[in-house]
Amino acid sequence: MSGRPVLGSISGLFLGLFVAVLLQQYGVRPLDTFSVIGLPIIGLVVGLVFSMWAPFGRR
């Protein structure tokens, strides 16, 4: 294994953070505790899972 899980976790964390901010900006969801803490953590877990599951670079 290389740095794929680390990169997946970092990109998932930023994805969750940006999704939280976008949902707040478009008025879909208020910027509350779940949006600020929960969505980035969910993004971190999803990024980690996708980085472990994705076959990029393997044959």
C-alpha positions in Angstrom: 0.0 0.0 0.0 1.1 3.5 -0.7 -0.3 6.8 0.3 -3.7 6.1 -1.3 -5.6 5.8 2.0 -4.1 9.1 3.3 -5.0 11.0 0.1 -8.4 9.5 0.0 -9.1 10.5 3.6 -7.9 14.1 3.0 -9.9 14.5 -0.1 -13.0 13.0 1.5 -12.6 15.4 4.4 -12.5 18.4 2.1 -15.4 17.0 0.1 -17.5 16.7 3.2 -16.5 20.2 4.3 -17.3 21.8 0.9 -20.6 19.9 0.7 -21.6 21.2 4.1 -20.8 24.8 3.0 -22.6 24.4 -0.3 -25.7 23.0 1.4 -25.7 26.0 3.8 -25.2 28.5 1.0 -28.0 27.1 -1.1 -30.3 27.1 1.9 -30.9 23.3 1.9 -29.5 22.7 5.4 -28.6 25.1 8.2 -24.9 25.3 9.2 -25.3 23.4 12.5 -23.1 21.0 14.4 -23.9 18.0 12.2 -23.1 20.0 9.1 -19.8 21.3 10.4 -18.6 18.1 12.1 -20.7 15.2 10.8 -20.5 15.7 7.1 -16.6 16.1 7.0 -16.3 12.9 9.1 -18.7 11.1 6.8 -16.6 12.4 3.8 -13.4 11.2 5.5 -14.8 7.7 5.9 -16.2 7.6 2.4 -12.9 8.8 1.0 -11.0 6.2 3.0 -13.3 3.4 1.8 -13.1 4.5 -1.8 -9.3 4.7 -1.7 -9.1 1.1 -0.3 -11.7 -0.3 -2.7 -10.7 1.5 -5.9 -8.4 -0.6 -8.2 -6.6 2.5 -9.6 -3.0 1.6 -10.5 -3.5 -2.2 -10.0 -3.8 -4.8 -12.7 
